[in-house]
Amino acid sequence: MPACTGKVKVKTPGGVEADLVPKKVWMLQPKGGKGVKIGLFQDPQTGKYFRAKVPPEYPECA
């Protein structure tokens, strides 16, 4: 998989909106369902990792 390069506007666990580049993006899709893309992000203030939904047009990356 290619590296993630584009920024996504997400809300961090601390409640702050930030433009972050995800560490990894993957598709969650139940059988027969539409599915959503999830990204793994790192909070710049605390350093903790969290997951958030990313736009469907964002490419899967690692």
Secondary structure in CASP SS format (residue, H / E / C, confidence):
PFRMAT SS
TARGET T0000
AUTHOR 0000-0000-0000
METHOD secondary structure of the structure
MODEL  1
M C 1.00
P C 1.00
A C 1.00
C C 1.00
T C 1.00
G C 1.00
K C 1.00
V E 1.00
K E 1.00
V E 1.00
K E 1.00
T C 1.00
P C 1.00
G C 1.00
G C 1.00
V C 1.00
E E 1.00
A E 1.00
D E 1.00
L E 1.00
V C 1.00
P C 1.00
K C 1.00
K E 1.00
V E 1.00
W E 1.00
M E 1.00
L E 1.00
Q C 1.00
P C 1.00
K C 1.00
G C 1.00
G C 1.00
K C 1.00
G C 1.00
V E 1.00
K E 1.00
I E 1.00
G E 1.00
L E 1.00
F E 1.00
Q E 1.00
D C 1.00
P C 1.00
Q C 1.00
T C 1.00
G C 1.00
K C 1.00
Y E 1.00
F E 1.00
R E 1.00
A E 1.00
K E 1.00
V E 1.00
P C 1.00
P C 1.00
E C 1.00
Y C 1.00
P C 1.00
E C 1.00
C E 1.00
A C 1.00
END
